[in-house]
Amino acid sequence: MEKNNMGHLKQLRYFDQLALFKLRGMTGISLRFNGYPHNNSERMKLNQQIHSLNDIGYYPLKSYSYAFFDRQSNRYKDIRFDDLVKRYYRDKGLKQSSLQAIEDIEASVNVQVAHVLGDIGALKYVEFHSWCQRDGNNKYLGKNGTRMTKAVIKREELRFLSSLQYKVSKSNLIDIDNFERDNTSFFPPVWLMVNLLTIGDTIHLIKLMSKRNRKRVADHYGMTVDNFIKWMDCLNLIRNICCHNGNLIDIRLKTMPPIPEKYNDVLNMSDSDNLPRGFAIPLIIIITFIKSINSRYNLRYLKNSTVKLVNMHTDFEKQVGFKDMDSINTLFV
């Protein structure tokens, strides 16, 4: 989009969008402003580039160009349009492989939540006071924590059950339908209930748990409670990026999850605050979780999609947070 003489936004043609990329220094774009290129190969390439804009959209593509944009000169450096498109699709492959792993982690965590709450009773999860932290400050809720009182617990309970009612009514799970037909209780047992949760719902339930119950879930993965919850929050962020077609490879984490010292040898600590805020951290979290769940889990697709993307640009592995390519390979051993 651009503003016309009246100051209103107007829609640009795909040809003009390409021209805008070219005007700002992106290479590999052949245009003739008095008409299409006369050369057949140039014409075919232009049509292909216009087709890419038509399929992907200007702004989704543009989001992958910022890593090559110099703000001082207001121009792109060292990026071809075709490589920009390739970056988009290779990141798409990375998101697909990351999402598959995160969904497997999510399924495993749901099983552990069901196991912990199920020990109290199949339907006791609807009584939050029976498994929640009931007093003191819960540091996992809110920016500065939340003082747990009967009123807070009841409010959380009502909010959750209201949301669960809606999810049950909209569910297409056969086992939910069978339960509703054969039982008088509206709420399903905990082992069925967890299958209706989003990853955000699951994380919130864990944050609400008593210290003992939280520890039981985290212990299953060999993690401290703090690390487990902060890592799950990071996975939730990555999952949202993957599901909403965001830019994953260029991510810069604002809130840093804890990084175990054993990974210091593979990480690039040369950022201004000596923290690698790129995709290296979520990748380490995904791999660590997956290996704790299944040591034989096939990570080949995730590795290949990572390596293909990083190999596109010189020293790009450092920008995403790794020391070198050998560091990436070491993670997948």
C-alpha beads as a LAMMPS data file, in Angstrom:
LAMMPS data file: protein, C-alpha beads

333 atoms
332 bonds

1 atom types
1 bond types

-500.0 500.0 xlo xhi
-500.0 500.0 ylo yhi
-500.0 500.0 zlo zhi

Masses

1 110.0

Atoms # bond

1 1 1 0.000 0.000 0.000
2 1 1 1.032 3.624 -0.459
3 1 1 -0.584 7.042 -0.039
4 1 1 -1.957 8.894 -3.024
5 1 1 -1.937 12.699 -3.475
6 1 1 -4.964 13.022 -1.185
7 1 1 -3.130 11.217 1.632
8 1 1 -5.326 8.100 1.392
9 1 1 -4.005 4.560 1.185
10 1 1 -4.319 2.845 -2.156
11 1 1 -3.639 -0.722 -3.217
12 1 1 -0.488 -1.358 -5.242
13 1 1 -0.386 -3.769 -8.151
14 1 1 1.932 -6.766 -7.745
15 1 1 4.191 -5.216 -10.391
16 1 1 4.424 -2.052 -8.281
17 1 1 5.129 -4.069 -5.141
18 1 1 8.080 -5.660 -6.915
19 1 1 9.191 -2.210 -8.028
20 1 1 9.100 -1.062 -4.402
21 1 1 11.381 -3.911 -3.356
22 1 1 13.739 -3.067 -6.238
23 1 1 13.671 0.650 -5.464
24 1 1 14.867 -0.131 -1.941
25 1 1 17.854 -2.116 -3.159
26 1 1 16.614 -5.706 -3.471
27 1 1 18.341 -7.442 -6.369
28 1 1 17.221 -10.104 -8.833
29 1 1 14.159 -8.158 -9.998
30 1 1 14.025 -7.324 -13.712
31 1 1 11.460 -4.663 -14.577
32 1 1 10.711 -2.443 -17.542
33 1 1 8.561 0.444 -16.442
34 1 1 7.136 0.999 -19.929
35 1 1 5.797 -2.520 -20.081
36 1 1 6.758 -6.175 -19.600
37 1 1 10.337 -7.288 -20.361
38 1 1 10.885 -8.191 -24.009
39 1 1 13.164 -11.117 -23.181
40 1 1 11.218 -14.387 -22.746
41 1 1 13.290 -15.597 -19.792
42 1 1 12.917 -12.208 -18.052
43 1 1 9.189 -12.267 -18.714
44 1 1 8.868 -15.765 -17.228
45 1 1 10.884 -14.747 -14.176
46 1 1 8.784 -11.634 -13.653
47 1 1 5.578 -13.662 -13.923
48 1 1 6.940 -16.126 -11.374
49 1 1 7.826 -13.326 -8.945
50 1 1 4.389 -11.754 -9.355
51 1 1 2.882 -15.192 -8.726
52 1 1 4.903 -15.429 -5.474
53 1 1 3.500 -12.100 -4.291
54 1 1 0.021 -13.259 -5.227
55 1 1 0.445 -16.501 -3.238
56 1 1 2.267 -15.167 -0.174
57 1 1 1.471 -11.465 0.101
58 1 1 3.722 -8.426 0.263
59 1 1 3.933 -7.989 4.037
60 1 1 4.545 -11.668 4.948
61 1 1 7.422 -11.643 2.456
62 1 1 8.656 -8.283 3.693
63 1 1 8.905 -9.646 7.252
64 1 1 11.677 -11.960 6.016
65 1 1 13.635 -9.056 4.524
66 1 1 14.254 -7.038 7.692
67 1 1 17.377 -9.039 8.524
68 1 1 18.904 -7.499 5.380
69 1 1 17.538 -3.975 5.744
70 1 1 19.894 -1.151 6.656
71 1 1 17.943 1.538 8.493
72 1 1 20.559 4.232 7.941
73 1 1 20.454 4.004 4.146
74 1 1 16.832 2.777 4.098
75 1 1 17.884 0.070 1.640
76 1 1 18.248 -3.713 1.468
77 1 1 21.716 -5.252 1.350
78 1 1 22.787 -8.637 -0.006
79 1 1 19.326 -10.076 -0.615
80 1 1 17.774 -11.266 -3.863
81 1 1 14.015 -11.473 -4.278
82 1 1 14.134 -15.176 -5.165
83 1 1 16.187 -15.860 -2.020
84 1 1 13.584 -13.946 -0.009
85 1 1 10.885 -16.280 -1.329
86 1 1 13.114 -19.267 -0.608
87 1 1 13.606 -18.014 2.955
88 1 1 9.834 -17.850 3.400
89 1 1 9.278 -21.436 2.260
90 1 1 12.239 -22.855 4.171
91 1 1 10.995 -21.155 7.317
92 1 1 7.614 -22.727 6.594
93 1 1 9.318 -26.122 6.644
94 1 1 10.996 -25.246 9.942
95 1 1 7.651 -24.203 11.430
96 1 1 6.003 -27.445 10.330
97 1 1 8.719 -29.613 11.891
98 1 1 8.789 -27.472 15.058
99 1 1 5.002 -27.592 15.393
100 1 1 4.958 -31.374 15.053
101 1 1 7.475 -31.694 17.893
102 1 1 5.650 -29.152 20.078
103 1 1 2.348 -30.986 19.576
104 1 1 4.012 -34.211 20.754
105 1 1 5.352 -32.364 23.816
106 1 1 1.896 -30.900 24.449
107 1 1 0.299 -34.360 24.293
108 1 1 2.843 -35.736 26.764
109 1 1 2.355 -32.861 29.221
110 1 1 -1.430 -33.278 29.035
111 1 1 -1.013 -36.931 30.016
112 1 1 1.060 -35.916 33.045
113 1 1 -1.480 -33.274 34.091
114 1 1 -4.258 -35.855 33.792
115 1 1 -2.211 -38.329 35.824
116 1 1 -1.559 -35.873 38.665
117 1 1 -5.140 -34.583 38.822
118 1 1 -6.550 -38.062 38.254
119 1 1 -4.889 -39.293 41.452
120 1 1 -7.219 -36.934 43.332
121 1 1 -10.304 -38.197 41.485
122 1 1 -11.716 -38.423 37.964
123 1 1 -13.857 -35.316 38.415
124 1 1 -12.119 -33.584 41.337
125 1 1 -10.416 -31.199 38.913
126 1 1 -13.660 -29.176 38.873
127 1 1 -13.021 -28.383 42.567
128 1 1 -9.976 -26.147 42.258
129 1 1 -9.353 -25.956 46.015
130 1 1 -8.553 -29.704 45.984
131 1 1 -5.442 -29.329 43.816
132 1 1 -4.570 -25.607 43.546
133 1 1 -2.079 -23.573 45.521
134 1 1 -4.408 -22.274 48.226
135 1 1 -2.412 -19.569 49.978
136 1 1 0.660 -17.396 49.709
137 1 1 1.929 -15.682 46.568
138 1 1 1.772 -17.656 43.356
139 1 1 4.722 -16.216 41.424
140 1 1 3.638 -17.823 38.163
141 1 1 0.380 -15.886 37.875
142 1 1 0.546 -12.293 36.703
143 1 1 3.559 -10.063 36.241
144 1 1 4.291 -9.764 39.959
145 1 1 2.560 -12.912 41.148
146 1 1 -0.907 -13.335 42.660
147 1 1 -1.872 -13.816 46.301
148 1 1 -3.961 -16.957 46.388
149 1 1 -7.242 -16.567 48.277
150 1 1 -10.563 -18.405 48.216
151 1 1 -11.968 -15.667 45.983
152 1 1 -9.101 -15.942 43.493
153 1 1 -9.390 -19.740 43.346
154 1 1 -13.171 -19.590 42.863
155 1 1 -12.789 -16.998 40.104
156 1 1 -10.247 -19.194 38.318
157 1 1 -12.527 -22.204 38.754
158 1 1 -15.597 -20.472 37.311
159 1 1 -13.618 -19.059 34.379
160 1 1 -12.137 -22.462 33.531
161 1 1 -15.394 -24.410 33.849
162 1 1 -17.268 -21.859 31.730
163 1 1 -14.657 -22.231 28.995
164 1 1 -14.686 -26.021 29.365
165 1 1 -18.482 -26.139 28.978
166 1 1 -18.171 -24.397 25.636
167 1 1 -15.369 -26.708 24.507
168 1 1 -17.349 -29.796 25.446
169 1 1 -20.387 -28.537 23.518
170 1 1 -18.270 -27.881 20.417
171 1 1 -16.111 -30.992 20.627
172 1 1 -16.156 -33.542 17.818
173 1 1 -14.309 -36.200 19.815
174 1 1 -16.200 -39.486 19.680
175 1 1 -15.337 -40.302 23.293
176 1 1 -16.796 -36.980 24.446
177 1 1 -20.026 -37.723 22.557
178 1 1 -20.168 -41.201 24.089
179 1 1 -19.587 -39.800 27.571
180 1 1 -22.335 -37.208 27.204
181 1 1 -24.785 -39.852 26.006
182 1 1 -24.013 -42.371 28.765
183 1 1 -23.475 -40.087 31.789
184 1 1 -25.427 -37.517 33.750
185 1 1 -22.364 -35.399 34.551
186 1 1 -21.734 -32.610 32.049
187 1 1 -17.991 -32.482 32.673
188 1 1 -15.907 -35.402 31.354
189 1 1 -13.324 -37.217 33.488
190 1 1 -9.917 -35.605 33.635
191 1 1 -8.374 -38.082 31.175
192 1 1 -10.842 -36.921 28.517
193 1 1 -10.875 -33.300 29.608
194 1 1 -7.194 -32.651 28.886
195 1 1 -7.761 -33.441 25.205
196 1 1 -9.918 -30.305 24.952
197 1 1 -7.233 -27.968 26.265
198 1 1 -5.019 -25.620 24.325
199 1 1 -1.357 -25.562 25.317
200 1 1 -2.057 -22.209 26.993
201 1 1 -4.861 -23.805 29.048
202 1 1 -2.558 -26.606 30.155
203 1 1 0.221 -24.220 31.184
204 1 1 -2.252 -22.138 33.188
205 1 1 -3.510 -25.207 35.060
206 1 1 0.061 -26.152 35.944
207 1 1 0.729 -22.622 37.203
208 1 1 -2.364 -22.876 39.407
209 1 1 -1.315 -26.214 40.907
210 1 1 -0.015 -26.678 44.415
211 1 1 3.768 -26.775 44.731
212 1 1 3.696 -30.535 45.176
213 1 1 1.561 -31.123 42.083
214 1 1 3.695 -28.783 39.944
215 1 1 6.809 -30.614 41.038
216 1 1 5.331 -33.977 40.107
217 1 1 4.736 -32.786 36.543
218 1 1 8.170 -31.151 36.196
219 1 1 9.961 -34.137 37.753
220 1 1 8.681 -36.366 34.965
221 1 1 10.865 -34.392 32.532
222 1 1 13.846 -34.093 34.875
223 1 1 13.388 -30.327 35.201
224 1 1 12.955 -27.820 37.981
225 1 1 9.497 -26.265 38.198
226 1 1 10.839 -22.821 37.232
227 1 1 12.590 -24.129 34.135
228 1 1 9.656 -26.308 33.152
229 1 1 7.085 -23.484 33.299
230 1 1 9.295 -20.914 31.580
231 1 1 10.177 -23.384 28.848
232 1 1 6.510 -24.238 28.339
233 1 1 5.717 -20.526 28.024
234 1 1 8.409 -20.271 25.341
235 1 1 6.968 -23.277 23.479
236 1 1 3.535 -21.648 23.588
237 1 1 5.001 -18.563 21.917
238 1 1 6.676 -20.658 19.225
239 1 1 3.505 -22.654 18.648
240 1 1 1.538 -19.444 18.085
241 1 1 4.129 -18.241 15.567
242 1 1 3.941 -21.567 13.733
243 1 1 0.132 -21.653 13.686
244 1 1 -0.280 -18.046 12.548
245 1 1 2.316 -18.069 9.770
246 1 1 4.727 -15.787 11.602
247 1 1 8.449 -15.414 10.996
248 1 1 10.210 -18.015 13.141
249 1 1 13.821 -17.950 11.950
250 1 1 14.252 -14.213 12.675
251 1 1 12.631 -14.327 16.126
252 1 1 14.244 -12.206 18.867
253 1 1 13.102 -13.315 22.315
254 1 1 12.166 -10.469 24.664
255 1 1 11.703 -12.679 27.725
256 1 1 14.584 -15.103 28.038
257 1 1 13.902 -18.580 29.428
258 1 1 16.678 -20.083 31.589
259 1 1 19.527 -21.688 29.643
260 1 1 21.315 -24.660 31.261
261 1 1 25.080 -24.165 31.432
262 1 1 25.707 -27.352 29.447
263 1 1 24.558 -25.496 26.316
264 1 1 27.033 -22.622 26.686
265 1 1 29.516 -24.395 24.421
266 1 1 27.115 -24.403 21.465
267 1 1 25.616 -20.917 21.870
268 1 1 26.840 -17.613 20.475
269 1 1 27.078 -15.218 23.424
270 1 1 28.208 -12.196 21.384
271 1 1 24.901 -10.281 21.539
272 1 1 24.972 -6.935 23.336
273 1 1 23.625 -8.514 26.544
274 1 1 25.544 -11.792 26.083
275 1 1 22.301 -13.658 25.504
276 1 1 21.474 -15.506 22.282
277 1 1 17.922 -14.320 21.706
278 1 1 17.404 -16.074 18.383
279 1 1 15.817 -19.379 17.400
280 1 1 18.651 -21.382 18.996
281 1 1 16.956 -21.174 22.411
282 1 1 13.500 -22.503 21.368
283 1 1 15.266 -25.218 19.352
284 1 1 17.235 -26.315 22.419
285 1 1 14.016 -26.378 24.457
286 1 1 12.196 -28.472 21.855
287 1 1 15.046 -30.989 21.552
288 1 1 15.530 -31.278 25.330
289 1 1 11.830 -31.903 25.902
290 1 1 11.577 -34.410 23.062
291 1 1 14.624 -36.383 24.218
292 1 1 13.177 -36.591 27.749
293 1 1 9.960 -38.003 26.280
294 1 1 11.443 -40.400 23.723
295 1 1 15.191 -40.804 23.271
296 1 1 14.546 -42.451 19.878
297 1 1 12.378 -39.631 18.537
298 1 1 13.220 -38.930 14.881
299 1 1 14.520 -35.358 14.749
300 1 1 15.837 -35.628 11.173
301 1 1 13.178 -33.383 9.633
302 1 1 13.677 -30.699 12.284
303 1 1 17.456 -30.864 11.806
304 1 1 17.258 -30.732 7.998
305 1 1 14.874 -27.770 7.972
306 1 1 17.106 -25.889 10.431
307 1 1 20.318 -26.568 8.515
308 1 1 18.794 -25.670 5.143
309 1 1 17.630 -22.311 6.433
310 1 1 20.824 -21.425 8.254
311 1 1 22.976 -22.430 5.272
312 1 1 21.281 -19.846 3.057
313 1 1 23.378 -16.969 4.420
314 1 1 26.972 -16.614 5.579
315 1 1 27.327 -16.786 9.375
316 1 1 23.551 -16.874 9.785
317 1 1 23.954 -19.616 12.414
318 1 1 25.517 -16.946 14.661
319 1 1 22.564 -14.623 14.155
320 1 1 20.091 -17.295 15.286
321 1 1 22.241 -17.954 18.363
322 1 1 24.704 -20.763 17.591
323 1 1 28.504 -20.607 17.596
324 1 1 28.832 -22.502 14.323
325 1 1 27.287 -25.253 12.200
326 1 1 29.004 -27.959 14.261
327 1 1 27.082 -26.673 17.284
328 1 1 23.789 -27.295 15.504
329 1 1 24.838 -30.809 14.527
330 1 1 25.892 -31.503 18.126
331 1 1 22.375 -30.782 19.399
332 1 1 20.843 -33.512 17.278
333 1 1 23.258 -36.265 18.291

Bonds

1 1 1 2
2 1 2 3
3 1 3 4
4 1 4 5
5 1 5 6
6 1 6 7
7 1 7 8
8 1 8 9
9 1 9 10
10 1 10 11
11 1 11 12
12 1 12 13
13 1 13 14
14 1 14 15
15 1 15 16
16 1 16 17
17 1 17 18
18 1 18 19
19 1 19 20
20 1 20 21
21 1 21 22
22 1 22 23
23 1 23 24
24 1 24 25
25 1 25 26
26 1 26 27
27 1 27 28
28 1 28 29
29 1 29 30
30 1 30 31
31 1 31 32
32 1 32 33
33 1 33 34
34 1 34 35
35 1 35 36
36 1 36 37
37 1 37 38
38 1 38 39
39 1 39 40
40 1 40 41
41 1 41 42
42 1 42 43
43 1 43 44
44 1 44 45
45 1 45 46
46 1 46 47
47 1 47 48
48 1 48 49
49 1 49 50
50 1 50 51
51 1 51 52
52 1 52 53
53 1 53 54
54 1 54 55
55 1 55 56
56 1 56 57
57 1 57 58
58 1 58 59
59 1 59 60
60 1 60 61
61 1 61 62
62 1 62 63
63 1 63 64
64 1 64 65
65 1 65 66
66 1 66 67
67 1 67 68
68 1 68 69
69 1 69 70
70 1 70 71
71 1 71 72
72 1 72 73
73 1 73 74
74 1 74 75
75 1 75 76
76 1 76 77
77 1 77 78
78 1 78 79
79 1 79 80
80 1 80 81
81 1 81 82
82 1 82 83
83 1 83 84
84 1 84 85
85 1 85 86
86 1 86 87
87 1 87 88
88 1 88 89
89 1 89 90
90 1 90 91
91 1 91 92
92 1 92 93
93 1 93 94
94 1 94 95
95 1 95 96
96 1 96 97
97 1 97 98
98 1 98 99
99 1 99 100
100 1 100 101
101 1 101 102
102 1 102 103
103 1 103 104
104 1 104 105
105 1 105 106
106 1 106 107
107 1 107 108
108 1 108 109
109 1 109 110
110 1 110 111
111 1 111 112
112 1 112 113
113 1 113 114
114 1 114 115
115 1 115 116
116 1 116 117
117 1 117 118
118 1 118 119
119 1 119 120
120 1 120 121
121 1 121 122
122 1 122 123
123 1 123 124
124 1 124 125
125 1 125 126
126 1 126 127
127 1 127 128
128 1 128 129
129 1 129 130
130 1 130 131
131 1 131 132
132 1 132 133
133 1 133 134
134 1 134 135
135 1 135 136
136 1 136 137
137 1 137 138
138 1 138 139
139 1 139 140
140 1 140 141
141 1 141 142
142 1 142 143
143 1 143 144
144 1 144 145
145 1 145 146
146 1 146 147
147 1 147 148
148 1 148 149
149 1 149 150
150 1 150 151
151 1 151 152
152 1 152 153
153 1 153 154
154 1 154 155
155 1 155 156
156 1 156 157
157 1 157 158
158 1 158 159
159 1 159 160
160 1 160 161
161 1 161 162
162 1 162 163
163 1 163 164
164 1 164 165
165 1 165 166
166 1 166 167
167 1 167 168
168 1 168 169
169 1 169 170
170 1 170 171
171 1 171 172
172 1 172 173
173 1 173 174
174 1 174 175
175 1 175 176
176 1 176 177
177 1 177 178
178 1 178 179
179 1 179 180
180 1 180 181
181 1 181 182
182 1 182 183
183 1 183 184
184 1 184 185
185 1 185 186
186 1 186 187
187 1 187 188
188 1 188 189
189 1 189 190
190 1 190 191
191 1 191 192
192 1 192 193
193 1 193 194
194 1 194 195
195 1 195 196
196 1 196 197
197 1 197 198
198 1 198 199
199 1 199 200
200 1 200 201
201 1 201 202
202 1 202 203
203 1 203 204
204 1 204 205
205 1 205 206
206 1 206 207
207 1 207 208
208 1 208 209
209 1 209 210
210 1 210 211
211 1 211 212
212 1 212 213
213 1 213 214
214 1 214 215
215 1 215 216
216 1 216 217
217 1 217 218
218 1 218 219
219 1 219 220
220 1 220 221
221 1 221 222
222 1 222 223
223 1 223 224
224 1 224 225
225 1 225 226
226 1 226 227
227 1 227 228
228 1 228 229
229 1 229 230
230 1 230 231
231 1 231 232
232 1 232 233
233 1 233 234
234 1 234 235
235 1 235 236
236 1 236 237
237 1 237 238
238 1 238 239
239 1 239 240
240 1 240 241
241 1 241 242
242 1 242 243
243 1 243 244
244 1 244 245
245 1 245 246
246 1 246 247
247 1 247 248
248 1 248 249
249 1 249 250
250 1 250 251
251 1 251 252
252 1 252 253
253 1 253 254
254 1 254 255
255 1 255 256
256 1 256 257
257 1 257 258
258 1 258 259
259 1 259 260
260 1 260 261
261 1 261 262
262 1 262 263
263 1 263 264
264 1 264 265
265 1 265 266
266 1 266 267
267 1 267 268
268 1 268 269
269 1 269 270
270 1 270 271
271 1 271 272
272 1 272 273
273 1 273 274
274 1 274 275
275 1 275 276
276 1 276 277
277 1 277 278
278 1 278 279
279 1 279 280
280 1 280 281
281 1 281 282
282 1 282 283
283 1 283 284
284 1 284 285
285 1 285 286
286 1 286 287
287 1 287 288
288 1 288 289
289 1 289 290
290 1 290 291
291 1 291 292
292 1 292 293
293 1 293 294
294 1 294 295
295 1 295 296
296 1 296 297
297 1 297 298
298 1 298 299
299 1 299 300
300 1 300 301
301 1 301 302
302 1 302 303
303 1 303 304
304 1 304 305
305 1 305 306
306 1 306 307
307 1 307 308
308 1 308 309
309 1 309 310
310 1 310 311
311 1 311 312
312 1 312 313
313 1 313 314
314 1 314 315
315 1 315 316
316 1 316 317
317 1 317 318
318 1 318 319
319 1 319 320
320 1 320 321
321 1 321 322
322 1 322 323
323 1 323 324
324 1 324 325
325 1 325 326
326 1 326 327
327 1 327 328
328 1 328 329
329 1 329 330
330 1 330 331
331 1 331 332
332 1 332 333
